[in-house]
Amino acid sequence: MRGVKRKRGTNCNLLEQGLEKFYDACVAKELRAVSYDMMITKAQKISEELISNSLVESEDLPGTDTAWKSFVQRFLAKRAIKSKKLHGEAAVADIAAAEKFLTNEWPDIFASVDNDDSRVWNMDETGLFWRALPDRTLSRSDKRLAGGKTQKDRITFAVAVSMAGEKLFLHGMGNSKNPRAVAAAKSTPADVLGGRWNSNPKAWMNSEVFGLDISRKLRQRNKKIVLLVDNCPGHKADAVESKLDFVRVVFLPKNTTSIIQPCDAGIIQAFKSGYRRLMLRKVI
């Protein structure tokens, strides 16, 4: 009858119960790749099992792709389940190794510089897609937008911070020795960035650059310094300690930088956010 909604019985309830059991199992196993399409596929498999066991009739279940999408949307909305973007590497962090380092090794490391915050430094690198624009924009709800190709021109930056809050920009690295954008301004990359500029085909850190940056920036302090770094292949202790006997390079335990490395705790993110704001102001 027109205007009368069909009452859903226990058939869809059985399907929802099976789908909810599947989602809870994914959460219990800490499976982070649970997607919208996966839920639709699982719902269809559950329905096939219900039909084969004569628990439901095929007419009582969604029959088209659109109907299945609507069913899963209602299922997720009823349980306040939303799609979220995964951030960082904390999910694979070795918490036990981090606690062991902080308890057993860190006190002696800190004591070696007389518990002086200004003599403990952390260094890390990050890649910046310097030409990439935001992938979101404001639009009227009835207007369809077409996306474009994301610019993948990358520059690697190395930054260092001390426990006392002092910040140093160490170097930038790209594919070109003298980028066209800088040459057009009749300047050099080092002048524009306020730090050393290096280039190599992969635009990434290597042991030679690592030693030069630390030597140049920390030489003037002439005090025993502890430098905390991750286990990147380009971080070679000999490249620094052979030049500066007052710098002690300490490697953080594997898979712990996301929870105990200061540069990964928002410092690099703040640097990138500041760059994006300046870039968009320049566009305006």
Buried (B, 14 or more C-beta within 10 A) or exposed (E): EEEEEEEEEEBBEBBBEBBBEBBEEBEEEEEEEBEEEBBBEBBBEBBEEBBEEEEBEEEBBBEEEEEBBEBBEEBBEEEEBEEEEEEEEEEEBBEEBBBBBEEEEBEEBBEBBEEBEBBBBBBBBBEBEBEBBEEEEEEEEEEEEEEEEEEEBBBBBBBBBBBEEEEBBBBBBBEBEEBEBBEEEEEBBBEBBEBBBBBBEEBBBBBEBBBBBBBEBBEEBEEBBBBBBBEBEBBBBEBBBEEBEBBBBBEBBEBBBBBBBBBBBEBBBEBBEEEBEEBEEEEE
